[in-house]
Amino acid sequence: MLLESDWAALWITFKLAALTTVILMILGIPLAWWLAFSQARAKVLVEAVVALPLVLPPTVLGFYLLVTLSPEGPVGSVVQALGGPTLVFSFAGLVIGSVIYSLPFAVQPLQNAFASMGRVPLEAAATMRAGWWDRLFTVALPLCRRGVLTAITLSFAHTVGEFGVVLMIGGNIPGQTQVVSIAIYEHVESLQYTQAHILSAGLLAFSFILLLAIYGLNRRFTVSRA
């Protein structure tokens, strides 16, 4: 049986993953569009920054986010001066850290999908006087639905599995910042292996089903195009 704190950790985890995914789609789609079609010299620099969480140890990223978002940090001090909440050891801080840490998992599939689509469909839509928003929502996104689905799924799943970044920024406050990965670690530290098994098995099954779904849908899209 799951403990009350475990249910709270599950709720926080999936709420964090859902909110992070929505924010990543809002930010990631225009960013991926620009990266796919821009010829600017700064493109390489932006691509490197976006991909940085893939190679940077989570604790390193979490440490610098902790310093930046703390009340004495450059961002946290400004937020507090404007009357905002404390970002570290809060759900808001978890969201910020998760968005940054999962950014490449949203942007790269979208960028690859836009690049594979090419400019021809967009130019055809432009000849019919379609604006940027029309070309994006009525042409690009439907044609790139496979990449969009992959970006949504990877962003959500990656956020669910976070540990190092969320621990550094949010700590381990039950009912507030304790996510499932941290709850599992705490159960193991307390030698509560049964509880750790239940949560771990649940995440394993969730991850496997999610991957089955995305591969199945991608296969269906490939067959329908053929």
C-alpha positions as CSV (number, residue, x, y, z in Angstrom):
1,M,0.0,0.0,0.0
2,L,1.2,3.5,-0.8
3,L,1.6,5.9,2.1
4,E,-0.1,9.3,2.2
5,S,3.2,11.0,1.5
6,D,3.7,8.7,-1.6
7,W,0.3,9.8,-3.0
8,A,1.3,13.4,-2.4
9,A,4.7,12.8,-4.2
10,L,2.8,11.2,-7.2
11,W,0.5,14.2,-7.4
12,I,3.3,16.7,-7.3
13,T,5.3,14.7,-9.8
14,F,2.6,14.5,-12.5
15,K,1.4,18.1,-11.8
16,L,5.0,19.2,-12.3
17,A,5.4,17.1,-15.5
18,A,2.2,18.4,-17.0
19,L,2.9,22.0,-16.3
20,T,6.5,21.7,-17.5
21,T,5.4,20.0,-20.7
22,V,2.9,22.8,-21.5
23,I,5.5,25.5,-20.9
24,L,8.0,23.6,-23.0
25,M,5.6,23.4,-25.9
26,I,4.9,27.2,-25.7
27,L,8.6,28.0,-25.6
28,G,9.9,25.1,-27.6
29,I,7.8,25.4,-30.8
30,P,8.9,28.9,-31.8
31,L,12.5,28.2,-30.6
32,A,12.7,25.0,-32.7
33,W,11.1,26.7,-35.6
34,W,13.9,29.4,-35.5
35,L,16.6,26.8,-35.1
36,A,15.3,24.8,-38.0
37,F,15.1,27.7,-40.5
38,S,17.4,30.4,-39.3
39,Q,20.7,31.2,-41.0
40,A,21.9,33.4,-38.1
41,R,25.5,33.0,-36.8
42,A,24.2,32.8,-33.3
43,K,22.3,29.6,-34.2
44,V,25.2,27.3,-33.2
45,L,25.5,29.0,-29.9
46,V,21.8,28.7,-29.1
47,E,21.8,25.0,-30.1
48,A,24.7,24.4,-27.8
49,V,22.9,26.2,-24.9
50,V,19.7,24.2,-25.5
51,A,21.6,20.9,-25.6
52,L,23.7,21.6,-22.5
53,P,21.4,19.8,-20.1
54,L,22.1,16.6,-22.1
55,V,25.7,16.5,-21.1
56,L,25.8,18.5,-17.9
57,P,25.6,16.6,-14.6
58,P,22.2,17.3,-13.1
59,T,23.8,18.3,-9.8
60,V,25.9,20.9,-11.5
61,L,22.9,22.4,-13.3
62,G,20.9,22.2,-10.1
63,F,23.7,23.9,-8.1
64,Y,23.9,26.9,-10.4
65,L,20.1,27.2,-10.5
66,L,20.1,27.1,-6.7
67,V,22.6,30.0,-6.7
68,T,20.7,31.9,-9.3
69,L,17.3,31.5,-7.9
70,S,18.2,32.0,-4.2
71,P,17.1,35.2,-2.4
72,E,20.7,36.4,-2.8
73,G,21.0,35.3,-6.4
74,P,20.6,37.6,-9.5
75,V,17.2,36.2,-10.3
76,G,15.8,35.4,-6.9
77,S,16.7,38.8,-5.4
78,V,14.9,40.6,-8.3
79,V,11.8,38.4,-7.9
80,Q,11.7,39.1,-4.1
81,A,12.3,42.8,-4.6
82,L,9.3,42.9,-6.9
83,G,7.2,41.1,-4.2
84,G,7.4,37.7,-5.7
85,P,7.7,34.4,-3.8
86,T,10.9,32.6,-2.8
87,L,11.9,30.4,-5.8
88,V,14.2,27.9,-4.1
89,F,12.6,25.0,-2.1
90,S,9.2,25.8,-3.7
91,F,7.1,24.3,-6.5
92,A,7.8,27.3,-8.6
93,G,11.5,26.6,-8.4
94,L,10.8,23.0,-9.4
95,V,9.0,24.2,-12.5
96,I,11.8,26.5,-13.6
97,G,14.4,23.9,-13.1
98,S,12.4,21.2,-14.9
99,V,11.8,23.5,-17.9
100,I,15.5,24.2,-18.2
101,Y,16.5,20.6,-17.7
102,S,14.0,19.1,-20.1
103,L,14.4,21.8,-22.8
104,P,16.4,19.7,-25.3
105,F,13.9,16.9,-25.0
106,A,11.2,19.3,-26.4
107,V,13.3,21.4,-28.8
108,Q,15.3,18.8,-30.6
109,P,12.5,16.5,-31.8
110,L,10.6,19.6,-32.9
111,Q,13.6,21.1,-34.7
112,N,14.3,17.8,-36.5
113,A,10.6,17.6,-37.6
114,F,10.5,21.1,-38.9
115,A,13.8,20.6,-40.7
116,S,12.6,17.4,-42.3
117,M,9.4,19.1,-43.5
118,G,11.5,21.7,-45.4
119,R,10.4,25.1,-46.7
120,V,8.3,23.9,-49.7
121,P,5.0,23.5,-47.8
122,L,5.5,26.8,-46.0
123,E,6.3,28.6,-49.3
124,A,3.2,27.1,-50.9
125,A,1.1,28.4,-48.0
126,A,2.7,31.8,-48.2
127,T,1.7,32.1,-51.8
128,M,-1.9,31.8,-50.6
129,R,-1.3,34.7,-48.2
130,A,-1.1,32.6,-45.1
131,G,0.5,34.4,-42.2
132,W,3.2,33.0,-39.9
133,W,0.6,31.7,-37.4
134,D,-1.5,30.1,-40.1
135,R,1.6,28.4,-41.6
136,L,2.6,27.2,-38.2
137,F,-0.7,25.8,-37.0
138,T,-2.4,24.7,-40.2
139,V,0.6,23.5,-42.1
140,A,3.7,22.9,-40.0
141,L,2.3,21.3,-36.9
142,P,-0.1,18.9,-38.7
143,L,2.8,17.8,-41.0
144,C,5.1,17.5,-38.0
145,R,2.7,15.8,-35.6
146,R,5.1,12.9,-35.1
147,G,7.8,15.2,-33.9
148,V,5.3,17.1,-31.7
149,L,4.1,13.9,-30.1
150,T,7.6,12.8,-29.5
151,A,8.5,16.1,-27.9
152,I,5.4,16.1,-25.6
153,T,6.1,12.5,-24.5
154,L,9.8,12.9,-23.9
155,S,9.3,16.2,-22.0
156,F,6.7,14.6,-19.7
157,A,8.6,11.4,-19.1
158,H,11.9,13.1,-18.5
159,T,10.3,15.4,-16.0
160,V,8.7,12.5,-14.2
161,G,12.2,10.8,-13.8
162,E,14.1,13.9,-12.6
163,F,16.2,13.6,-9.4
164,G,19.3,15.6,-9.1
165,V,18.0,19.0,-10.4
166,V,14.8,18.9,-8.4
167,L,16.6,17.8,-5.3
168,M,19.0,20.7,-5.5
169,I,16.4,23.3,-6.1
170,G,13.4,22.0,-4.2
171,G,14.9,19.9,-1.5
172,N,12.8,17.1,0.0
173,I,9.7,18.7,1.6
174,P,6.9,16.2,1.8
175,G,3.7,17.5,0.2
176,Q,5.5,20.5,-1.3
177,T,8.6,19.6,-3.3
178,Q,9.0,15.9,-2.8
179,V,8.6,14.1,-6.1
180,V,8.5,10.4,-6.7
181,S,12.2,9.9,-7.5
182,I,13.1,11.6,-4.2
183,A,10.5,9.6,-2.3
184,I,12.0,6.3,-3.7
185,Y,15.4,7.4,-2.6
186,E,14.1,8.3,0.9
187,H,12.4,4.9,1.2
188,V,15.7,3.1,0.3
189,E,17.6,5.3,2.8
190,S,15.1,4.2,5.5
191,L,15.3,0.6,4.4
192,Q,11.6,0.6,3.4
193,Y,12.2,-1.5,0.4
194,T,8.6,-2.5,-0.1
195,Q,7.5,1.1,-0.6
196,A,10.5,1.7,-2.8
197,H,9.5,-1.4,-4.9
198,I,5.9,-0.2,-5.3
199,L,6.9,3.3,-6.5
200,S,9.7,2.0,-8.7
201,A,7.6,-0.6,-10.3
202,G,4.9,1.9,-11.0
203,L,7.3,4.3,-12.7
204,L,8.8,1.4,-14.7
205,A,5.4,0.3,-15.9
206,F,4.5,3.9,-16.7
207,S,7.7,4.5,-18.7
208,F,7.3,1.3,-20.6
209,I,3.7,2.0,-21.6
210,L,4.6,5.5,-22.6
211,L,7.4,4.3,-24.9
212,L,5.1,1.6,-26.4
213,A,2.5,4.3,-27.1
214,I,4.9,6.7,-28.8
215,Y,6.6,3.9,-30.9
216,G,3.2,2.6,-31.9
217,L,1.9,6.0,-32.9
218,N,5.1,6.8,-34.8
219,R,4.8,3.5,-36.7
220,R,1.2,4.3,-37.5
221,F,2.2,7.7,-38.9
222,T,4.9,6.1,-41.0
223,V,2.6,3.5,-42.4
224,S,-0.1,6.2,-43.2
225,R,2.4,8.3,-45.1
226,A,3.5,5.3,-47.1
